Amino acid sequence: MFAGRHSISLNLFLILPLLIVYEIGIRLTGLDLRNAAEMILKDFYWLMGGEYARYFHWILALIIVACFVKNASRDRPFVTIFFTILLESLVLALILGPILSFLVGGMLLQYDLTSTKALSSSILLSVGAGVYEEIVFRFLLLGGLFAICKHLFQFPSVLAAAAALVVSSVLFSLYHHIGPFAQAITTPVFVFRLVAGLALGLVFIFRGFGVAVYLHAFYDILRDIENALRGDS
């Protein structure tokens, strides 16, 4: 479950271009501000201690290589699948904004982007959010909660998916209000991100992890550009 039209291994492999763009980008720009979900995965301070952080990229590289080998052996048309997912994600991102805005009464999150440098940094962070937040909240949390509810507590599949979707979406929204740079929690902001989490969770369940990652990244990038244009007007 939660693989959409393609296997989990193929979905993991298909997000590789976005991951490469982000990792190279932060090294070239020297960007200090990082996504909290990224730090959770990379540092492991909360679980094992910081000395294990250096192994993260090696583990991730091995997983991606394994996914590539597995899918290459099946002679999959990677380019066709990749651009299909890219197009689907972009179309969903273009329609998701107005839908979310309608559901929460026209609210749009605003950011202070007053320069090209600020916009480019924000876009880079949006790429990282698409990758790492989807790994943490959809792939690991939603998928993990589903497995626990279904196999440990013997929930029916639909009930397990619904419970995992709601819990992961609530935590996704709360996560954005934790930390020194977090936005103050208000009902409209919390509801906005809760609905966004539910939407991304449904995409993850029915369309697959790859679509959810690119949708998240495209949506955030389009939001960054819109906020920047509003700031210039």
KOLSE-520006 format. One record per residue (C-alpha): chain; residue in one letter; y, z, x; residue number from 0. Coordinates in steps of 0.02 Angstrom, whole numbers, padded with zeros to 5 digits. Each point is the difference from the previous one (the first is absolute). Layout:
+-------+------+--------+--------+--------+-----+
! kette ! rest !      Y !      Z !      X !  nr !
+-------+------+--------+--------+--------+-----+
!     A !    A !      Y !      Z !      X ! NUM !
...
+-------+------+--------+--------+--------+-----+
This chain:
+-------+------+--------+--------+--------+-----+
! kette ! rest !      Y !      Z !      X !  nr !
+-------+------+--------+--------+--------+-----+
!     A !    M !  00000 !  00000 !  00000 !   0 !
!     A !    F !  00184 ! -00023 !  00049 !   1 !
!     A !    A ! -00035 ! -00157 !  00103 !   2 !
!     A !    G !  00076 ! -00121 ! -00125 !   3 !
!     A !    R ! -00066 ! -00175 !  00028 !   4 !
!     A !    H ! -00048 !  00032 !  00182 !   5 !
!     A !    S ! -00094 !  00129 !  00102 !   6 !
!     A !    I !  00083 !  00153 !  00074 !   7 !
!     A !    S ! -00031 ! -00065 !  00176 !   8 !
!     A !    L !  00088 ! -00164 ! -00040 !   9 !
!     A !    N !  00146 !  00092 ! -00080 !  10 !
!     A !    L !  00020 !  00107 !  00157 !  11 !
!     A !    F ! -00003 ! -00155 !  00110 !  12 !
!     A !    L !  00129 ! -00090 ! -00107 !  13 !
!     A !    I !  00132 !  00136 !  00027 !  14 !
!     A !    L ! -00010 ! -00024 !  00189 !  15 !
!     A !    P !  00152 ! -00120 !  00010 !  16 !
!     A !    L !  00111 !  00127 ! -00088 !  17 !
!     A !    L ! -00061 !  00139 !  00113 !  18 !
!     A !    I !  00033 ! -00104 !  00157 !  19 !
!     A !    V !  00176 ! -00043 ! -00058 !  20 !
!     A !    Y !  00040 !  00183 ! -00029 !  21 !
!     A !    E ! -00076 !  00069 !  00161 !  22 !
!     A !    I !  00083 ! -00132 !  00110 !  23 !
!     A !    G !  00164 !  00020 ! -00096 !  24 !
!     A !    I !  00015 !  00187 !  00026 !  25 !
!     A !    R ! -00036 ! -00020 !  00185 !  26 !
!     A !    L !  00128 ! -00138 !  00025 !  27 !
!     A !    T !  00136 !  00089 ! -00099 !  28 !
!     A !    G ! -00039 !  00177 !  00060 !  29 !
!     A !    L !  00017 !  00061 ! -00179 !  30 !
!     A !    D ! -00009 !  00190 ! -00006 !  31 !
!     A !    L ! -00009 !  00023 ! -00189 !  32 !
!     A !    R ! -00181 ! -00019 ! -00055 !  33 !
!     A !    N ! -00101 !  00007 ! -00159 !  34 !
!     A !    A ! -00079 !  00170 ! -00035 !  35 !
!     A !    A ! -00163 ! -00081 ! -00057 !  36 !
!     A !    E ! -00009 ! -00089 !  00167 !  37 !
!     A !    M !  00022 !  00164 !  00092 !  38 !
!     A !    I ! -00137 !  00082 ! -00103 !  39 !
!     A !    L ! -00122 ! -00134 !  00058 !  40 !
!     A !    K !  00059 ! -00017 !  00179 !  41 !
!     A !    D !  00031 !  00178 !  00055 !  42 !
!     A !    F ! -00133 !  00103 ! -00089 !  43 !
!     A !    Y !  00101 !  00157 !  00041 !  44 !
!     A !    W ! -00044 !  00073 ! -00169 !  45 !
!     A !    L ! -00186 ! -00024 !  00029 !  46 !
!     A !    M ! -00055 ! -00007 !  00182 !  47 !
!     A !    G !  00150 !  00022 !  00113 !  48 !
!     A !    G !  00119 ! -00127 !  00078 !  49 !
!     A !    E ! -00107 ! -00036 !  00153 !  50 !
!     A !    Y ! -00111 ! -00113 ! -00108 !  51 !
!     A !    A !  00143 ! -00113 ! -00056 !  52 !
!     A !    R ! -00023 ! -00122 !  00145 !  53 !
!     A !    Y ! -00170 ! -00050 ! -00068 !  54 !
!     A !    F !  00069 ! -00060 ! -00166 !  55 !
!     A !    H !  00038 ! -00179 !  00050 !  56 !
!     A !    W ! -00167 ! -00019 !  00088 !  57 !
!     A !    I ! -00092 !  00057 ! -00157 !  58 !
!     A !    L !  00106 ! -00115 ! -00108 !  59 !
!     A !    A ! -00030 ! -00147 !  00118 !  60 !
!     A !    L ! -00188 !  00028 ! -00006 !  61 !
!     A !    I !  00002 !  00005 ! -00190 !  62 !
!     A !    I !  00098 ! -00163 ! -00009 !  63 !
!     A !    V ! -00115 ! -00086 !  00127 !  64 !
!     A !    A ! -00152 !  00057 ! -00100 !  65 !
!     A !    C !  00078 ! -00069 ! -00159 !  66 !
!     A !    F !  00037 ! -00165 !  00086 !  67 !
!     A !    V ! -00177 ! -00018 !  00068 !  68 !
!     A !    K ! -00076 !  00043 ! -00168 !  69 !
!     A !    N !  00104 ! -00125 ! -00096 !  70 !
!     A !    A ! -00001 ! -00137 !  00132 !  71 !
!     A !    S ! -00189 !  00000 ! -00008 !  72 !
!     A !    R !  00015 ! -00046 ! -00184 !  73 !
!     A !    D !  00110 ! -00151 !  00039 !  74 !
!     A !    R !  00140 !  00059 ! -00114 !  75 !
!     A !    P !  00156 ! -00110 ! -00022 !  76 !
!     A !    F !  00121 !  00130 !  00070 !  77 !
!     A !    V !  00158 ! -00107 ! -00008 !  78 !
!     A !    T ! -00025 ! -00048 ! -00182 !  79 !
!     A !    I ! -00039 !  00178 ! -00053 !  80 !
!     A !    F !  00146 !  00070 !  00101 !  81 !
!     A !    F !  00132 ! -00115 ! -00074 !  82 !
!     A !    T ! -00070 !  00025 ! -00176 !  83 !
!     A !    I !  00018 !  00188 !  00019 !  84 !
!     A !    L !  00173 ! -00023 !  00077 !  85 !
!     A !    L !  00060 ! -00107 ! -00147 !  86 !
!     A !    E ! -00075 !  00116 ! -00131 !  87 !
!     A !    S !  00080 !  00152 !  00082 !  88 !
!     A !    L !  00171 ! -00083 !  00009 !  89 !
!     A !    V ! -00005 ! -00052 ! -00183 !  90 !
!     A !    L ! -00052 !  00176 ! -00052 !  91 !
!     A !    A !  00139 !  00074 !  00107 !  92 !
!     A !    L !  00129 ! -00112 ! -00086 !  93 !
!     A !    I ! -00054 !  00057 ! -00174 !  94 !
!     A !    L ! -00038 !  00182 !  00042 !  95 !
!     A !    G !  00182 !  00047 !  00033 !  96 !
!     A !    P !  00066 ! -00048 ! -00172 !  97 !
!     A !    I ! -00152 !  00078 ! -00085 !  98 !
!     A !    L !  00022 !  00166 !  00091 !  99 !
!     A !    S !  00187 ! -00003 ! -00032 ! 100 !
!     A !    F ! -00032 ! -00027 ! -00186 ! 101 !
!     A !    L ! -00130 !  00139 ! -00010 ! 102 !
!     A !    V !  00112 !  00130 !  00081 ! 103 !
!     A !    G !  00163 ! -00049 ! -00083 ! 104 !
!     A !    G !  00077 ! -00120 !  00125 ! 105 !
!     A !    M ! -00010 !  00113 !  00151 ! 106 !
!     A !    L !  00001 ! -00080 !  00174 ! 107 !
!     A !    L ! -00017 !  00099 !  00160 ! 108 !
!     A !    Q !  00152 ! -00025 !  00111 ! 109 !
!     A !    Y !  00016 !  00010 !  00189 ! 110 !
!     A !    D !  00148 ! -00011 !  00118 ! 111 !
!     A !    L ! -00022 ! -00165 !  00092 ! 112 !
!     A !    T !  00167 ! -00051 !  00073 ! 113 !
!     A !    S ! -00053 ! -00109 !  00146 ! 114 !
!     A !    T ! -00125 ! -00133 !  00049 ! 115 !
!     A !    K ! -00081 !  00125 !  00118 ! 116 !
!     A !    A ! -00019 !  00126 ! -00142 ! 117 !
!     A !    L ! -00076 ! -00133 ! -00112 ! 118 !
!     A !    S ! -00122 ! -00061 !  00132 ! 119 !
!     A !    S ! -00056 !  00178 !  00037 ! 120 !
!     A !    S ! -00023 !  00035 ! -00185 ! 121 !
!     A !    I ! -00104 ! -00158 ! -00020 ! 122 !
!     A !    L ! -00108 !  00052 !  00147 ! 123 !
!     A !    L ! -00027 !  00171 ! -00078 ! 124 !
!     A !    S ! -00044 ! -00086 ! -00164 ! 125 !
!     A !    V ! -00137 ! -00098 !  00089 ! 126 !
!     A !    G ! -00067 !  00164 !  00071 ! 127 !
!     A !    A !  00007 !  00082 ! -00171 ! 128 !
!     A !    G ! -00099 ! -00142 ! -00075 ! 129 !
!     A !    V ! -00139 !  00022 !  00128 ! 130 !
!     A !    Y ! -00009 !  00187 !  00029 ! 131 !
!     A !    E !  00045 !  00068 ! -00172 ! 132 !
!     A !    E ! -00130 ! -00113 ! -00079 ! 133 !
!     A !    I ! -00131 !  00055 !  00126 ! 134 !
!     A !    V !  00036 !  00184 ! -00034 ! 135 !
!     A !    F !  00033 !  00001 ! -00188 ! 136 !
!     A !    R ! -00105 ! -00143 ! -00066 ! 137 !
!     A !    F ! -00139 ! -00037 !  00125 ! 138 !
!     A !    L ! -00036 !  00179 !  00055 ! 139 !
!     A !    L !  00068 !  00112 ! -00138 ! 140 !
!     A !    L ! -00030 ! -00102 ! -00157 ! 141 !
!     A !    G ! -00164 ! -00070 !  00066 ! 142 !
!     A !    G ! -00055 !  00170 !  00064 ! 143 !
!     A !    L !  00042 !  00091 ! -00160 ! 144 !
!     A !    F ! -00093 ! -00131 ! -00099 ! 145 !
!     A !    A ! -00155 !  00024 !  00108 ! 146 !
!     A !    I !  00010 !  00190 ! -00017 ! 147 !
!     A !    C !  00023 ! -00005 ! -00190 ! 148 !
!     A !    K ! -00137 ! -00128 ! -00026 ! 149 !
!     A !    H ! -00133 !  00056 !  00123 ! 150 !
!     A !    L !  00034 !  00187 !  00019 ! 151 !
!     A !    F !  00058 !  00045 ! -00176 ! 152 !
!     A !    Q ! -00097 ! -00140 ! -00086 ! 153 !
!     A !    F !  00151 ! -00067 ! -00096 ! 154 !
!     A !    P ! -00022 ! -00168 ! -00087 ! 155 !
!     A !    S !  00077 ! -00140 !  00105 ! 156 !
!     A !    V !  00149 ! -00027 ! -00117 ! 157 !
!     A !    L !  00042 !  00186 ! -00008 ! 158 !
!     A !    A ! -00021 !  00019 !  00188 ! 159 !
!     A !    A !  00116 ! -00148 !  00031 ! 160 !
!     A !    A !  00129 !  00066 ! -00124 ! 161 !
!     A !    A !  00000 !  00175 !  00077 ! 162 !
!     A !    A !  00013 ! -00069 !  00176 ! 163 !
!     A !    L !  00140 ! -00117 ! -00052 ! 164 !
!     A !    V !  00106 !  00137 ! -00081 ! 165 !
!     A !    V ! -00024 !  00129 !  00138 ! 166 !
!     A !    S !  00033 ! -00123 !  00142 ! 167 !
!     A !    S !  00155 ! -00066 ! -00089 ! 168 !
!     A !    V !  00071 !  00175 ! -00027 ! 169 !
!     A !    L ! -00028 !  00042 !  00184 ! 170 !
!     A !    F !  00076 ! -00168 !  00050 ! 171 !
!     A !    S !  00158 !  00043 ! -00095 ! 172 !
!     A !    L !  00009 !  00179 !  00067 ! 173 !
!     A !    Y ! -00027 ! -00062 !  00178 ! 174 !
!     A !    H !  00168 ! -00089 ! -00003 ! 175 !
!     A !    H !  00088 !  00166 ! -00032 ! 176 !
!     A !    I ! -00075 !  00094 !  00148 ! 177 !
!     A !    G !  00077 !  00009 !  00174 ! 178 !
!     A !    P !  00173 !  00009 !  00078 ! 179 !
!     A !    F !  00052 ! -00176 ! -00053 ! 180 !
!     A !    A ! -00075 !  00007 ! -00174 ! 181 !
!     A !    Q !  00101 ! -00037 ! -00155 ! 182 !
!     A !    A !  00037 !  00147 ! -00113 ! 183 !
!     A !    I ! -00125 !  00008 ! -00141 ! 184 !
!     A !    T !  00067 ! -00043 ! -00173 ! 185 !
!     A !    T ! -00093 ! -00051 ! -00156 ! 186 !
!     A !    P !  00056 ! -00184 !  00002 ! 187 !
!     A !    V ! -00043 ! -00023 !  00184 ! 188 !
!     A !    F ! -00167 !  00088 ! -00016 ! 189 !
!     A !    V ! -00047 ! -00101 ! -00155 ! 190 !
!     A !    F !  00054 ! -00163 !  00084 ! 191 !
!     A !    R ! -00117 !  00029 !  00147 ! 192 !
!     A !    L ! -00138 !  00067 ! -00113 ! 193 !
!     A !    V !  00003 ! -00161 ! -00101 ! 194 !
!     A !    A !  00005 ! -00101 !  00161 ! 195 !
!     A !    G ! -00152 !  00097 !  00063 ! 196 !
!     A !    L ! -00093 ! -00035 ! -00161 ! 197 !
!     A !    A !  00042 ! -00185 !  00011 ! 198 !
!     A !    L ! -00057 ! -00012 !  00182 ! 199 !
!     A !    G ! -00157 !  00097 ! -00043 ! 200 !
!     A !    L ! -00044 ! -00120 ! -00140 ! 201 !
!     A !    V !  00028 ! -00147 !  00116 ! 202 !
!     A !    F ! -00112 !  00083 !  00129 ! 203 !
!     A !    I ! -00137 !  00027 ! -00129 ! 204 !
!     A !    F !  00005 ! -00171 ! -00082 ! 205 !
!     A !    R !  00067 ! -00118 !  00134 ! 206 !
!     A !    G ! -00049 !  00083 !  00163 ! 207 !
!     A !    F !  00072 !  00095 !  00148 ! 208 !
!     A !    G !  00076 ! -00153 !  00085 ! 209 !
!     A !    V !  00104 ! -00046 ! -00153 ! 210 !
!     A !    A !  00059 !  00181 ! -00018 ! 211 !
!     A !    V !  00057 !  00007 !  00182 ! 212 !
!     A !    Y !  00098 ! -00164 ! -00004 ! 213 !
!     A !    L !  00070 !  00039 ! -00173 ! 214 !
!     A !    H !  00066 !  00168 !  00061 ! 215 !
!     A !    A !  00077 ! -00079 !  00155 ! 216 !
!     A !    F !  00078 ! -00147 ! -00094 ! 217 !
!     A !    Y !  00068 !  00114 ! -00136 ! 218 !
!     A !    D !  00083 !  00116 !  00126 ! 219 !
!     A !    I !  00071 ! -00146 !  00100 ! 220 !
!     A !    L !  00074 ! -00081 ! -00156 ! 221 !
!     A !    R !  00075 !  00168 ! -00047 ! 222 !
!     A !    D !  00076 !  00017 !  00174 ! 223 !
!     A !    I !  00079 ! -00172 ! -00011 ! 224 !
!     A !    E !  00067 !  00033 ! -00176 ! 225 !
!     A !    N !  00077 !  00166 !  00052 ! 226 !
!     A !    A !  00078 ! -00082 !  00153 ! 227 !
!     A !    L !  00075 ! -00140 ! -00106 ! 228 !
!     A !    R !  00070 !  00128 ! -00122 ! 229 !
!     A !    G !  00079 !  00092 !  00146 ! 230 !
!     A !    D !  00086 ! -00160 !  00058 ! 231 !
!     A !    S !  00068 ! -00044 ! -00172 ! 232 !
+-------+------+--------+--------+--------+-----+
